[in-house]
Amino acid sequence: MDVQTTYTSGTVDVDGLPVFYEALGDGTPIMLLHGGMCTNALWSEQYSGLSPHRRIIAPERRGHGHTPDRDGPLTYDDMADETVGFLQSVGLGPIDMVGWSDGGMVAFRVAVHHPELVRTLTLLGCGYSSEGYVPGALEELLTAEADDESLATLAALYCAVSPDGPEHLAVAWEKVRKLWAEPFDWSSDLAKVQAPTLVIVGDDDFISVPHANDFAQALAHGQLAVIPGTSHASPIEKPDLFNRLVLDFTDQPLVTETLMPVRRSRD
């Protein structure tokens, strides 16, 4: 199948913000939500791997990719509200949501406040509390300035397409840096998420494997996948495995029966 023939892109007005999105493939829609300081460019392996099976819808959030920034700080709930507005504007939901890092945090907040829009959640490299970060994983990054070499890849992604221009990079990075540095604890919201959820983590991720396991077990219909030999970038490092996990889970999101249950035997 030539997925290029089905590719479209455009913008949707969400409360005055022109949200850029890409769509490709056929079948039941699946939404991809990129990470912080990233763009849809990092989903290239998912575009090619998932689009023969599913219709991909991939918006870019405020201050990311082709979507302009707006005044004020970044918050996960504000970005979740914009994602809800996008879904409502294009008439989608309930939908399978796949969120990577910040995109997973946004997807989780959508599921908390608008469960009617979420069929399933696949959450990669994100936690329900800032206590879930591996000690030392983010500290050095959070001290970097926008022109630091450690941010060169992210900066190049931003500057290549941002409608705000390269000169806005420092502003965008400062907002993201403050967002990442802010402690959070969403444990009281875990019970509100009833959508089947697959928590995915690399075995050398920013999020610890024990925290990811706690996340999955605390959810009403949670499952855990640890991708071996990967970091926070498992969709790039092992795209075929990641894509198979997503397709398998969204095809059969509820565990009906296993041969030797332990935890689920007490449910």
N, C-alpha and C positions, 0 to 999 in steps of 0.2 A: 504493500500500500504506500502510495506517495503522499505522506502527511503534509508536504509543502502545499499541495493544492487546497488544503483545508485551513491554512493559516490565515488568521485575521488579527488586526490590532486596532485599538481605538482608545477613546477616553469616555468616561462616564462622570457626569457632574454629581458630586456628593457634597451637599451643603456648601457649594461654591468652590470646591476643590476638584480640578480635573484629574481624576484617577485614571492612569494609563493601565491598560491590560492587554494581554495576548491570549489568543484562543487557537487551539489546533486539535486535530484528531476528531474522531467520531465516537459515539457511544455515550454511556452515562457520564455526566460531568463530574470532574474531580478538581478541586481547587488547590493550587500550590501557593504557599505563602513563604516568601524568601526571608533570609536572615537579616539582621541589622547591618547597616552600611553595605548591603549587597543589592544586587539587581537580579532580574530574571535571567541574565546571562549565565548564572551559575546553575540553572536548571536544564542546561542543554542536554545532558544525558537522560534526564527524565522526560523531556520533550520527545526525544527519539524513542525512548524505551516504553513510555506509557501511552503515547498518542495512537499507536496502532490498536489499542484496546479501549481507551477512554477519551472523552472530550476534555481536554485540559483548559482550565480557566486560571490565568495567573495575573492578578493585579499587582502593581507596585505601590507601596504605601507612600504617604507624604514624605517629602524630602529624600526619597530613594528612587533611583532609576530615572524614568521619564516623568514621574509625578513631582510637581514642585513642592517646595516647603511652604509652610504657613507660619504665621506668628505664634509664639508661645512654645512651651517645652513639649517634648515627646512624652507621652504616657501610654502604657499598654491599653488602658481602657479607652482612651481617645482613638487609638488606632483600631481597636476592636469595633468601636462605634462606626468608624469610617468603612470598615469591612462589611458590617451589617448593612450600611447604606448602599454599598456597592451591590451586595447580593439582592437587596430589595429592588434596586434600580434595574438590574438585568433580569429579574424574575427567577432567581435560582434559590433553591432550598426546599427541603433539607438536602444537604450536599456532603460528600466526603471531603474533609479538609485535611490537607497535609501541610504541617508547619515546621519549618526548620529554624531552630534557635529562637530569635525574636518572633519569627512567624508562628512558631509553636505556642509561644506565650500569648500572642494575639488570638490564635485559634482557641486556646483554652478559655480566654476571657469571653469570646463569643459564645462558647458552649455554656458558660456559667449564666450569662445574661439573656441569651437568645437560643435556648435549646431546640426550639422549633426549626432552626435553620441548619442544624448539624445532624447529619446521619451517622457519620463516624469521624473520629479524630485519629490522625497519625501524628505524633509529636516527637520530633527528632532533636536531641541535644538541648532540651529545656527541662526545667524543674518547676516545682510548685513553691519553692522557697529559695532564697539566696544562700541558705545553708547547704544547698545541694552542690554548689560549685566546689570543684577540687581545689584545696588550698594552694594558692600561688598561681592558679590558672589565668586569672584576669588582672592581677595587681599591676604587673609591668605594662600590660597593654593600656590600662586606664591612666597611666602617667604619660603616655606618648602624646606628642602634639601632632596636628594634622599632616605635617610634612615629614614625619618620622619614617624611616625606611621600613619599619615593621608594618606600616599602614599602606605601603606603596601599591599593593594589589587592589585593596579596597578603594584607595584614592583614584586609581586609574579607572575602575569601574564607574565611580561617581562622575568623574570629570568627562568621561566619554559621552554621556547622554543627558546629564542633568540640565533641565531648562533654566535652572538658576545660575548656571555657569560655574567654572572652576573656582572662581573667587568666593563662592558660597561654601566650599568644602569645609573650611575651618568652623563655620557656624553649625553646619550639619553634624560634624564630628563632635563638637562640644555638647550638642543636645543628646547625641547617642551615648557619649561618655557619661554624662550625668545620669541618664536612664540606667545604664549598666551598673553604676556605682551605688544606686539607691537600694537599700535593703528592702526585701519584700517577703511576705509570708501569706500564701493563699490556702493554707491547710483547711481553713474554715469553709472554703468553697468546694472542696473535693467532693463532698456528698451531693452537691448540686448537679454534677456532671453525670448524666445517665447514658450518654452516647457511648457505644463500644469504642474503646480507646486502645491504640497500640503505642506504647512508649518505646522508642528506639534510642539507643545510645551506643556510641563507639566505645570500644574497650579502653581507649585512651582519650576520652572526651573531656570537655570542660565540666560536664556534669558527671558526678561519680556514679558508678554502677549501683552501689547500695541505695543511693537516693532515687535513681530511676526505678529500681525494684520497689522501693517504698511507694513511689508515685503510682505505679501500676497496681499494686495490691490495695491501695487506699481507694481506688475507683470502683464503682459498682460493676463495671464490665471492662476491667483493665487487663492487658496482656503486655508482656515484656519481650523485647528482642535486643540482644547485645551483638553487635556486628564486630567480629574479631579482626584485629589488625588494622583498625581505623581510628581516626581522630574525630574532631568535630565536623569533619568534611566527608563523612562516609558516602553521601550521594555522589561525590566526585571520585572518591577512592575506590569504592566497590559498587558502582552504579547498578550492575546487573542484579546483585544480591539485594540491594535496597529496593529496586523496582519490583522484584519478585515478592518481597515482603509486603509492599504496599498493595499490589494486585491481589495477592492471596488473602490478606486481611480484609480488604474492602469487598471482596467477593463473598467471604464467609466471616463476618465480623464477630459473631457470637460463638463461644465454645459450647458445643452441644454435648460432647461426650469424649472423654479420654480413657485410655485403658487402665492407668494406674494413678488415679487422682489422689492428691494429698490435701492441698489447700482447698481446692474446689469441692472436695467431698464433704466439707463442713458448711458449704454455702446453702 
